[in-house]
Amino acid sequence: MKTSTDRILTTHTGSLPRPKPLVDLILRREKGEAIAPPAFESEVVKAVDDVVARQVAAGIDVVSDGEMSKPSYTTYIRHRVTGIEMDPRAAEKGHDIMIGRDMLAHPDFARERRGFSSVSFPGCVGELRYTDRSALDRDLAHLKAAAAKSKPAEVFMTAPSPGILTRFIINLHYPTEEAYVAALADVLKVEYRAIVEAGFVLQIDAPDLGSARNNQYRHLSDDEFRSKIAERNIAALNSAIEGLPADRMRLHICWGNYEGPHTHDLPVTKIIDIAFKARVQAFSIEAANPRHDHEWEDLKAIKIPDDRILIPGVIDSTTNFVEHPRLVAQRIGRYAEVIDRERLIAGVDCGFGTAVRTEPMVADSIVWAKLSALSEGAAIASKKLWG
């Protein structure tokens, strides 16, 4: 994984705005309409080429394909793994899982909140098997070709953790959640290995370590969540990434990518010790979210292992405010007190398009203004940190 000895590198969390023609095709496909594969791939190729070039132009060092081909960072798996289908039972259960404790505490806010996405919840209705790599291989090829043209410093691709899929692909088949997590870990090995072998950094998206405490497991205590869920999910993840080099992987933890109260979020100090058990080198965390912006002080008191890299979010992903570059630099400076500057990468709290929506939370042009502010802020911070 690329680091720097003379400046702060920049990255983000994966998903970026998709062009409207591609959004329309994805939504039609998710509703069951027949979409001609050549037409879909043609739009994806154009979108990936453009989004990689725009990231480089905005000054982002470590770029992704923006998840252009995917309906969401989790549910795209249903197009690659057998045993997953759209099922009305899944939609009903999925709605309940999405209700967080902060929503229950603020029902007036919950009533006004727009839906998570325009894509429904699929269900696991049979044994999971990764039987067709064609979509995965196309995504890898498109990103490789785009990177060859734009020449970013480094490239990453996202894939979900086994634990988070239990929240977005509802289990209607396996006898226990433990059996389901194990099955998910087994099929995800295919994606994880393919991404690393393609020469990309693998980012594993694991909101199950943060956000899931507030909603999916809201009936548990913090200690029960840590011991029963977080420990189990990290063990499953480590099984899935066994044999892959740690320095080619990073883990993203978030508390739910929405503008809301977040008054029941699990503090980072209650999960980071378990997260560090994941056999990956870098950890991406929400740090610009107003409920977590203060936690650099808590992390400062924790010994971060010497072989780990920290990627704090210094840009918010849910509002249309564009952070001032000086604020970005200040946030980076705080984290330079937490970890060696050479092991610090500036990131974004979460994705800007984690699920396809007809009305995105952040306007497309503002996303790019935010990424430019990230780059400008990192330059300011680098000058202060290195002189």
C-alpha positions in Angstrom: 0.0 0.0 0.0 1.4 3.3 -1.0 2.5 5.7 1.7 4.5 8.9 1.6 7.5 10.3 3.5 7.0 13.9 2.3 3.3 14.6 2.0 -0.2 13.5 3.1 -1.8 11.3 0.4 -5.5 11.5 -0.3 -8.2 8.9 -1.0 -11.9 8.5 -0.5 -14.3 5.6 0.4 -15.2 4.1 -2.9 -18.6 5.2 -4.4 -18.9 8.4 -6.4 -21.7 10.0 -8.5 -22.9 7.9 -11.4 -24.0 9.6 -14.6 -27.7 9.7 -15.1 -27.9 7.4 -18.1 -26.1 4.7 -16.1 -28.3 5.4 -13.0 -31.4 4.9 -15.2 -30.0 1.6 -16.6 -29.1 0.3 -13.1 -32.6 1.1 -11.7 -34.3 -0.5 -14.6 -32.3 -3.6 -14.3 -32.9 -3.8 -10.5 -36.7 -3.6 -11.3 -36.4 -6.7 -13.5 -36.4 -5.0 -16.9 -34.3 -6.6 -19.6 -31.2 -4.5 -20.3 -29.0 -5.3 -23.3 -25.6 -6.2 -21.8 -23.6 -4.3 -24.5 -25.5 -1.1 -23.8 -24.9 -1.4 -20.1 -21.2 -2.2 -20.4 -20.7 0.7 -22.8 -22.1 3.1 -20.3 -20.0 1.6 -17.5 -16.8 1.9 -19.5 -17.5 5.5 -20.2 -18.4 6.2 -16.6 -15.3 4.5 -15.2 -13.0 6.2 -17.6 -14.5 9.6 -16.6 -14.6 9.1 -12.9 -11.0 7.9 -12.6 -9.8 10.9 -14.7 -11.9 13.3 -12.6 -10.4 11.9 -9.4 -6.9 12.4 -10.7 -7.7 15.9 -11.9 -9.1 16.7 -8.4 -5.8 15.7 -6.8 -6.9 12.4 -5.3 -3.9 10.0 -5.1 -5.6 6.6 -4.4 -8.7 6.3 -6.6 -11.4 3.8 -7.3 -13.9 3.0 -10.1 -16.6 4.8 -8.1 -18.6 1.6 -7.9 -20.1 2.6 -11.3 -21.6 -0.7 -12.2 -23.1 -1.5 -8.9 -26.7 -0.7 -7.6 -25.2 -0.5 -4.1 -22.0 -1.5 -2.3 -23.6 -4.6 -1.0 -26.6 -5.8 -3.1 -24.6 -6.0 -6.4 -23.6 -9.5 -5.1 -26.9 -10.9 -6.1 -25.9 -10.7 -9.8 -22.8 -12.8 -9.1 -23.8 -15.3 -6.5 -26.5 -17.9 -6.8 -29.0 -18.4 -3.9 -29.9 -14.7 -3.8 -33.2 -13.4 -5.3 -35.6 -10.6 -4.8 -38.2 -11.8 -2.3 -41.0 -9.7 -0.6 -40.1 -11.4 2.8 -36.6 -9.8 2.5 -38.0 -6.3 1.9 -40.2 -6.5 5.0 -37.4 -7.8 7.3 -34.9 -5.4 5.7 -37.0 -2.4 6.6 -37.0 -3.4 10.3 -33.2 -3.9 10.3 -32.7 -0.3 9.0 -34.5 1.3 11.9 -31.9 2.7 14.2 -32.1 3.6 17.9 -31.6 7.3 17.0 -34.6 7.0 14.7 -36.7 5.6 17.5 -35.5 8.4 19.7 -36.4 11.1 17.1 -39.5 9.8 15.3 -40.3 13.2 13.9 -37.0 13.1 12.0 -37.5 9.5 11.0 -40.8 10.3 9.3 -39.2 12.9 7.1 -36.1 10.9 6.2 -35.8 9.8 2.6 -35.3 6.1 2.0 -31.9 4.5 2.0 -32.0 4.0 -1.7 -34.1 3.3 -4.7 -33.1 -0.4 -4.6 -35.0 -3.1 -2.7 -33.5 -5.7 -0.3 -32.8 -9.1 -1.9 -32.9 -12.3 0.2 -30.7 -15.4 0.5 -33.1 -18.1 -0.5 -30.7 -21.0 -1.1 -27.1 -22.2 -0.8 -24.7 -19.5 -1.8 -22.2 -20.2 -4.6 -20.0 -17.8 -6.6 -20.7 -19.4 -10.0 -20.1 -16.5 -12.5 -17.0 -14.2 -12.4 -17.8 -12.4 -15.6 -19.2 -9.2 -14.0 -16.3 -9.2 -11.5 -13.7 -9.6 -14.3 -15.3 -6.9 -16.4 -15.2 -4.5 -13.4 -11.5 -5.3 -12.9 -10.7 -4.8 -16.6 -12.6 -1.5 -16.9 -10.7 -0.1 -13.8 -7.4 -1.4 -15.0 -7.9 0.3 -18.4 -9.0 3.6 -16.9 -6.1 3.7 -14.5 -3.7 3.0 -17.4 -5.0 6.2 -19.1 -5.1 8.5 -16.1 -2.2 7.1 -14.1 -3.2 7.6 -10.5 -0.7 7.0 -7.7 -2.6 3.9 -6.6 -6.0 2.2 -7.2 -8.4 0.5 -4.9 -11.6 -1.5 -5.3 -14.3 -2.1 -2.7 -16.1 -5.3 -1.6 -18.4 -5.8 1.3 -17.5 -7.6 4.5 -19.4 -10.9 5.3 -21.0 -9.2 8.3 -22.5 -6.3 6.5 -24.2 -8.6 3.9 -26.3 -10.1 6.7 -28.0 -6.7 6.9 -28.6 -6.0 3.3 -29.2 -9.5 1.9 -31.7 -11.0 4.3 -31.2 -14.6 5.3 -34.2 -16.7 4.4 -32.3 -20.0 4.1 -29.5 -20.7 6.5 -30.5 -22.1 9.9 -28.5 -19.6 12.0 -26.8 -16.3 11.4 -23.5 -17.9 12.2 -23.9 -20.3 9.4 -25.0 -17.5 7.1 -21.9 -15.4 7.9 -19.6 -18.4 7.3 -21.3 -19.0 3.9 -20.9 -15.3 3.0 -17.2 -15.4 3.9 -16.7 -18.4 1.7 -18.2 -16.8 -1.4 -16.5 -13.4 -0.8 -13.1 -15.1 -1.0 -13.5 -15.0 -4.8 -13.9 -11.2 -4.9 -11.2 -10.5 -2.4 -8.6 -12.6 -4.1 -9.5 -11.3 -7.6 -9.1 -7.7 -6.5 -5.7 -8.2 -4.9 -4.5 -10.4 -7.8 -5.5 -7.7 -10.3 -3.0 -5.4 -8.5 -5.5 -3.2 -6.7 -5.8 -2.4 -3.0 -8.8 -4.2 -1.6 -11.1 -2.1 0.6 -13.4 -4.2 2.7 -16.5 -2.2 3.7 -17.5 -3.1 7.2 -20.3 -0.9 8.7 -21.3 -4.0 10.6 -18.6 -3.0 13.1 -20.2 0.4 13.7 -23.6 1.2 12.1 -25.0 -2.3 12.8 -24.9 -1.8 16.5 -27.4 1.1 16.2 -29.9 -0.8 14.0 -29.5 -4.5 13.2 -28.4 -5.3 16.7 -30.1 -2.5 18.6 -31.5 -5.1 21.1 -28.1 -6.0 22.3 -25.9 -4.3 24.9 -22.5 -2.8 23.8 -20.7 -5.7 25.4 -23.0 -8.3 23.8 -22.5 -6.7 20.4 -18.7 -6.7 20.8 -18.4 -10.3 22.0 -21.2 -11.9 20.0 -21.2 -10.0 16.7 -18.1 -7.9 16.2 -15.7 -10.7 17.2 -17.6 -13.2 15.1 -17.6 -11.0 12.1 -13.9 -10.2 12.3 -13.1 -13.9 12.6 -15.2 -14.6 9.5 -13.4 -11.8 7.6 -10.0 -13.1 8.5 -11.0 -16.5 7.2 -12.1 -15.0 3.9 -8.8 -13.0 3.5 -6.5 -15.8 4.6 -3.4 -15.9 2.4 -3.8 -12.4 1.1 -1.1 -9.8 1.9 -2.1 -7.4 4.7 -0.4 -4.5 2.9 -2.8 -4.8 0.0 -6.0 -4.4 2.1 -7.8 -1.7 4.1 -11.0 -1.9 6.2 -13.7 0.8 6.2 -15.8 1.3 9.4 -18.7 3.7 9.5 -21.8 4.6 11.6 -24.3 4.9 8.8 -24.0 7.2 5.8 -26.9 9.5 6.5 -27.4 13.0 7.8 -29.2 12.3 11.1 -28.9 12.4 14.9 -26.4 9.5 15.3 -27.0 9.9 19.1 -26.7 6.2 19.7 -23.5 5.6 17.7 -21.0 3.2 19.2 -17.9 5.2 20.2 -14.8 4.4 18.2 -13.0 3.3 21.3 -15.5 0.5 21.8 -14.8 -1.1 18.5 -11.3 -0.2 17.3 -9.6 -2.9 19.4 -11.6 -5.6 17.8 -11.2 -4.0 14.3 -7.4 -4.1 14.8 -7.7 -7.9 14.9 -8.5 -7.8 11.2 -5.5 -8.9 9.2 -5.4 -5.7 7.1 -2.9 -2.8 7.1 -5.1 0.3 6.9 -8.3 1.4 8.7 -10.7 4.0 7.2 -12.9 5.6 9.8 -15.5 8.4 9.9 -13.9 11.4 11.6 -15.7 14.4 10.1 -19.1 13.3 11.2 -20.1 15.7 14.0 -20.7 12.8 16.4 -17.2 11.5 15.8 -15.1 14.6 15.0 -13.9 14.7 18.6 -12.6 11.1 18.7 -9.1 12.0 17.6 -8.5 12.8 21.2 -9.7 9.3 22.3 -7.5 7.6 19.6 -4.6 9.7 20.7 -4.7 7.8 24.0 -4.6 4.5 22.2 -1.5 2.7 21.0 -2.1 2.1 17.3 0.1 -0.8 16.1 3.2 0.3 14.4 2.4 -1.7 11.2 -1.0 0.0 10.7 -2.1 2.9 8.6 -5.0 5.3 9.5 -7.4 6.9 7.0 -9.6 9.3 8.9 -12.4 11.0 7.1 -11.7 14.7 6.9 -14.6 15.4 4.5 -18.2 14.7 5.3 -20.2 12.6 2.8 -23.8 13.4 3.7 -24.1 17.2 3.5 -23.8 19.8 0.8 -21.4 22.0 2.8 -18.0 22.2 1.1 -15.3 22.1 3.7 -12.8 24.9 3.7 -9.3 23.5 2.8 -7.9 25.1 6.0 -10.5 23.1 8.1 -9.4 19.9 6.2 -5.8 20.7 7.1 -6.7 21.3 10.7 -8.4 17.9 10.8 -5.4 16.2 9.3 -3.1 18.0 11.7 -5.1 16.5 14.7 -4.6 13.0 13.4 -0.9 13.7 12.9 -0.9 13.8 16.7 -2.5 10.4 16.8 -0.3 8.5 14.3 3.0 9.1 12.5 2.5 11.4 9.6 4.0 8.7 7.2 1.2 6.4 8.3 -1.6 8.9 7.8 -3.8 9.2 4.6 -6.6 11.7 4.3 -9.9 10.3 3.4 -13.7 10.9 3.3 -16.2 9.7 5.9 -18.1 7.3 3.6 -19.2 7.0 0.0 -21.1 9.6 -2.1 -23.1 6.9 -3.9 -23.2 3.9 -1.7 -26.6 3.0 -3.2 -28.2 4.3 -6.4 -30.7 7.0 -5.6 -33.0 9.0 -7.9 -32.1 12.0 -5.6 -28.5 11.8 -4.3 -27.8 13.2 -0.8 -24.9 15.3 -2.1 -25.2 17.1 -5.5 -22.7 15.8 -8.1 -20.9 19.0 -8.6 -20.5 19.4 -4.8 -18.9 16.0 -4.5 -16.1 17.1 -6.8 -15.8 20.4 -5.0 -15.4 18.4 -1.7 -12.7 16.2 -3.2 -10.8 19.2 -4.5 -11.0 20.7 -1.0 -9.6 17.4 0.4 -6.6 17.7 -2.0 -6.1 21.4 -1.2 -6.3 20.8 2.5 -3.9 17.9 2.3 -1.4 20.2 0.6 -1.7 22.8 3.3 -1.3 20.1 6.0 1.7 18.6 4.2 3.5 22.0 4.2 2.9 22.4 7.9 4.0 18.8 8.7 7.0 18.7 6.6 7.9 22.4 6.1 
